[in-house]
Amino acid sequence: MLLLTPTLRPEENLFQDWMILLFVLCMSFLAYFNTVYPAKIRSVFKAFRSDIYMRQLMREENIIPRTHIFLTFQHAIVLGLFVNLAYQIIYPHQIASWLLFLLTSSGILIMYGLKWMSIQIARWLADGDFTLSEYQYRTFATNRLLAIALLPFVIVLSVTDMSWATSLVYLLGSLVIGVVVWRILKGTWTAVANNIPFFYIFFYICTLEILPLWIGIILISKYALK
């Protein structure tokens, strides 16, 4: 007798069992975070839309407040999962999925850690320049936004039928790139408005934005996908 087991999940997708723990942990924390600190969740989105509100938050909290530390790690987890899923579609069976996730997430944490230290050094050399403080705050505030907003889309991508997954990858990739470009443009505009020489603006963008991303792409392409 043939038994049919109904399921809502497509037979061919990118979901793997090890992802369950990450999804459950991220969603559980966001549920707790939204219950205990509901204003913090709203402030992440309001700071993205309003420079005035963002500067107000800068006066009220640190760059990475204790209540936001998890979002820093969740940002690395969510982007790591997205890069992993995207590469599994574009370069299938090139590397173990979980290994690529670990490499990508660790690389993101290291990259932003180095970026944070670089800005601290530059701020010290510039006598605590406010423009650098705003640039730093905007960087990590944008990461918090992506950590929250991108999670449900990554979950959907992992269980989407393979015939639709490629289109969703390009859509989410465009969204992430758009948010990062927006952050860079807003930071550039702030620097211009504060009469920062264009040479320093160009130097910051190349060394703190483009170079780390380019190095990450090269390392993944050279070692993870060989």
Protein Blocks (a to p, Z undefined) as FASTA:
>chain_A
ZZddddfbdfbdcbdfklmmmmmmmmmmmmmmmmmmmmlmmmmmmmmmpmklmmmmmmmp
cfbdfklmmmmmmmmmmmmmmmmmmmmmmmghkbcfklmmmmmmmmmmmmmmmmmmmmmm
mmmmnoopaklmmmmmmmmmmmmmmmmmmmmmmmmmmmgcfklmmmmmmmmmmmmmmmmm
mmmmmmmmmmmmnopafklmmmmmmmmmmmmmmmmmmmmmmmmmZZ
